Amino acid sequence: MRVHFKAMESYGEGNSTSQAMVADKVELIQMLFDGLIDSLVTAKGHIQRGSIEDKNKSLVRAGRIVLGLQGSLDLDKGGDLARNLYELYSYVTRRLVHVNARNDLDALQEVHTLLNEIRQAWRDVPNLLPKTAPASGVAMSAMH
């Protein structure tokens, strides 16, 4: 799965079309995080039951989502936030490989906690968006 959506680039217009595009992109990112968290929870259950093949499938799915999120970052426009997320996603990818190789539930919980915090931040984004079109655009390409 390769996700290319360079989210938030179109927001600068400040019209209802661009606001709808931002809402759609935020919703897509929220859905990706929901799927990611679901894969981590599922992997935990598979580790606890000793279902190694299913654990592997769940962790591979989670890894693909993380790589898709990482690949969607706009490092040119995103500044420090995009670079920090890029590094965090690299770390998470390494931890997922570790979890898969060692069935390490503590490392899995660490990843789950980190990603759940980011997921919650994305859930709060709609509350931060203006209800009416702003006079000047707001660059939100930093996040994704």
C-alpha positions in Angstrom: 0.0 0.0 0.0 1.5 3.3 -1.0 -0.3 6.4 0.1 0.4 9.6 -1.8 -1.7 12.4 -0.6 0.6 15.2 0.6 -2.2 16.1 2.9 -3.2 19.7 3.6 -1.4 21.3 0.5 -4.6 22.6 -0.9 -5.8 24.4 2.2 -4.3 27.8 1.3 -7.1 28.9 -0.9 -9.5 29.6 2.0 -12.6 28.7 0.1 -15.2 26.0 0.8 -13.7 23.7 -1.7 -10.3 23.8 -0.1 -11.9 23.4 3.3 -13.7 20.3 2.1 -10.4 19.0 0.7 -8.7 19.5 4.1 -11.6 17.8 5.9 -11.3 14.8 3.5 -7.6 14.6 4.0 -7.9 14.8 7.8 -10.6 12.1 7.6 -8.3 9.9 5.5 -5.4 10.3 8.0 -7.8 9.6 10.9 -8.9 6.4 9.1 -5.3 5.4 8.5 -4.5 5.8 12.2 -7.6 3.9 13.1 -6.5 1.0 10.9 -3.0 1.3 12.3 -4.1 1.1 15.9 -6.5 -1.7 15.1 -3.5 -3.7 13.6 -1.5 -3.1 16.7 -4.3 -4.3 19.0 -4.8 -7.3 16.8 -1.1 -8.1 16.7 -1.1 -8.1 20.5 -3.9 -10.6 20.7 -2.1 -12.8 18.2 1.1 -12.7 20.2 -0.7 -13.6 23.4 -2.4 -16.5 21.7 0.8 -17.7 19.9 -0.6 -17.2 16.5 2.7 -16.2 14.8 1.5 -16.1 11.2 -1.5 -13.8 12.0 0.7 -11.7 14.2 3.1 -11.2 11.3 0.2 -10.2 9.0 -1.0 -7.6 11.5 2.4 -6.1 12.0 3.2 -6.0 8.3 -0.1 -4.2 7.8 0.8 -1.7 10.5 4.2 -1.2 9.0 2.7 -0.5 5.6 0.4 2.1 7.0 3.3 3.8 8.9 5.4 3.8 5.7 2.5 5.3 3.8 2.1 8.0 6.4 5.8 8.7 6.3 5.9 8.8 2.5 3.1 11.3 2.5 5.0 13.9 4.5 6.0 17.0 2.7 9.5 17.6 4.1 10.0 20.8 2.1 6.9 22.6 3.3 6.4 20.8 6.6 9.4 22.1 8.4 10.4 20.7 11.8 7.0 19.0 12.3 7.3 17.0 9.2 10.9 16.1 9.9 10.1 15.1 13.5 7.2 12.9 12.2 9.5 11.4 9.6 12.0 10.4 12.3 9.2 9.1 14.6 7.8 7.0 11.8 11.3 5.6 11.1 11.6 4.7 14.8 8.2 3.1 14.9 9.1 1.0 11.8 12.2 -0.3 13.5 10.2 -1.1 16.7 7.6 -3.0 14.7 10.4 -5.1 13.2 11.7 -5.7 16.7 8.2 -6.7 17.9 7.7 -9.1 15.0 11.1 -10.7 15.6 10.9 -11.0 19.4 7.1 -10.9 20.2 8.0 -8.0 22.6 4.7 -6.9 24.1 6.4 -4.0 25.9 7.8 -2.6 22.7 4.3 -3.1 21.1 2.7 -1.1 23.9 5.3 1.7 23.4 4.5 1.9 19.7 0.7 1.8 20.5 1.1 4.6 23.0 3.1 6.8 20.7 0.8 6.4 17.7 -2.3 6.7 19.8 -1.2 10.2 20.9 -0.7 11.2 17.3 -4.1 9.7 16.4 -5.7 11.8 19.1 -4.0 14.9 17.8 -5.5 14.2 14.4 -9.0 13.8 16.0 -8.6 17.3 17.4 -7.7 18.9 14.0 -11.3 19.4 12.9 -11.9 21.6 16.0 -8.9 23.7 15.0 -10.2 24.4 11.4 -12.0 27.7 10.9 -15.8 27.4 10.5 -15.8 30.0 7.8 -13.3 30.7 5.0 -10.4 32.7 6.3 -9.3 35.9 4.5 -5.8 34.5 4.0 -4.7 30.9 3.6 -3.3 28.8 6.4 -0.5 26.5 5.5 -1.2 23.2 7.0 1.2 21.2 4.8 3.4 20.7 7.8 1.4 17.8 9.2 1.1 15.5 6.2 
